[in-house]
Amino acid sequence: MTNADLISRSYRPSPLPHERAVEAPAETKHTVTRSDLADSVFRRIGLSRLESAQLVEAVIEEIGDAILRGENVKLSSFGTFLQRSKRERIGRNPKTGVEATITPRKVLVFKASHIMRARINGEHPDDE
């Protein structure tokens, strides 16, 4: 077998955009951005694009401010954002094995509601 044969067998050009298989929406991973949320408000509610963006920004800002004040944010049928305090503890560097002190800190936790957990698993929450 010649080098040309090896090259021609191993080289497979990437498919053109119109030749690529389209995944089902449930399988497609997409990160929803502020812009996506504002566009959804624009399409569903009918506010202007500017008003939709301002509304999304105001909601996100209010959630963030409440979390910074130490309050829990509960969105019914969706979930709860909680701020938890972690104590100081001794940890270990996994590469070197050297012990190190991990300072106390606050972490943000999201706990999905039972309704959201059921929806993620393709169940109906009324089945429980």
C-alpha positions in Angstrom: 0.0 0.0 0.0 1.4 3.4 -1.0 1.5 6.6 1.1 -1.1 8.0 -1.3 -3.4 5.1 -0.5 -3.0 5.7 3.3 -3.6 9.4 3.0 -6.7 9.0 0.8 -8.2 6.4 3.2 -7.4 8.3 6.4 -8.5 11.7 5.1 -12.2 12.3 5.3 -13.3 15.9 4.7 -15.7 17.5 7.1 -19.2 17.4 5.8 -20.6 20.7 4.4 -23.1 22.4 6.7 -26.1 21.2 4.6 -24.7 17.6 4.8 -24.4 17.5 8.6 -27.0 15.5 10.5 -29.4 17.6 12.5 -29.9 16.5 16.0 -33.2 16.4 17.7 -33.9 19.5 19.9 -33.9 17.4 23.0 -30.4 16.1 22.2 -28.9 19.5 21.3 -27.0 21.3 24.0 -27.4 25.0 24.0 -26.6 27.6 26.6 -29.5 30.0 27.1 -28.2 33.6 27.4 -29.8 36.9 28.5 -30.3 37.7 24.8 -32.2 34.4 24.3 -34.4 35.2 27.3 -35.1 38.7 26.0 -35.9 37.4 22.6 -38.3 34.9 24.1 -40.1 37.7 26.0 -40.2 39.7 22.8 -41.8 36.9 20.9 -44.2 35.6 23.6 -45.3 38.8 25.4 -45.0 41.3 22.6 -42.9 44.0 24.3 -40.3 45.8 22.2 -36.9 44.3 22.0 -35.5 47.0 24.3 -38.3 46.6 26.9 -37.8 42.8 26.8 -34.0 43.2 27.4 -34.7 45.6 30.2 -37.2 43.3 31.8 -34.9 40.3 31.7 -32.1 42.4 33.1 -34.3 43.7 35.9 -35.4 40.2 36.9 -31.8 38.9 36.9 -30.6 41.9 38.9 -33.3 41.5 41.5 -32.5 37.8 41.9 -28.8 38.6 42.2 -29.4 41.4 44.8 -31.6 39.1 46.9 -28.9 36.4 46.9 -26.3 39.0 47.9 -28.5 40.1 50.8 -28.4 36.4 52.0 -32.0 35.7 51.0 -33.2 32.5 49.4 -34.9 33.0 46.0 -37.7 30.5 45.4 -39.2 30.3 41.9 -42.3 28.2 42.2 -42.3 25.0 40.0 -38.6 25.8 39.1 -36.3 25.8 42.1 -34.6 27.7 44.8 -31.3 29.5 44.9 -29.6 29.3 48.3 -26.5 30.9 49.7 -24.6 28.5 52.0 -21.6 29.2 54.2 -18.7 26.7 54.2 -16.5 26.3 57.2 -12.7 26.4 57.1 -11.3 22.9 56.5 -8.2 21.0 55.6 -7.9 19.9 52.0 -5.3 18.1 50.1 -3.6 19.0 46.8 -4.4 16.0 44.6 -1.2 16.3 42.6 1.3 16.7 45.4 -0.7 15.3 48.4 0.3 18.4 50.5 -2.4 19.5 53.0 -3.7 23.0 52.7 -6.2 25.1 54.6 -9.3 25.9 52.6 -10.7 29.2 53.8 -14.3 29.8 54.8 -16.5 30.9 52.0 -20.0 31.3 50.7 -21.3 29.2 47.8 -24.4 29.5 45.7 -26.6 26.4 45.5 -29.5 25.7 43.2 -32.0 23.1 44.3 -34.5 22.1 41.6 -38.1 21.8 42.6 -39.8 18.4 42.6 -41.8 19.6 39.6 -38.7 20.5 37.6 -36.9 17.3 38.6 -39.9 15.3 37.3 -40.0 17.3 34.1 -36.2 16.6 33.5 -36.9 12.9 34.0 -39.8 12.9 31.6 -42.3 12.3 34.3 -45.4 14.1 35.4 -45.2 15.5 38.9 -48.8 14.3 39.6 -47.6 10.7 39.2 -45.8 10.7 42.6 
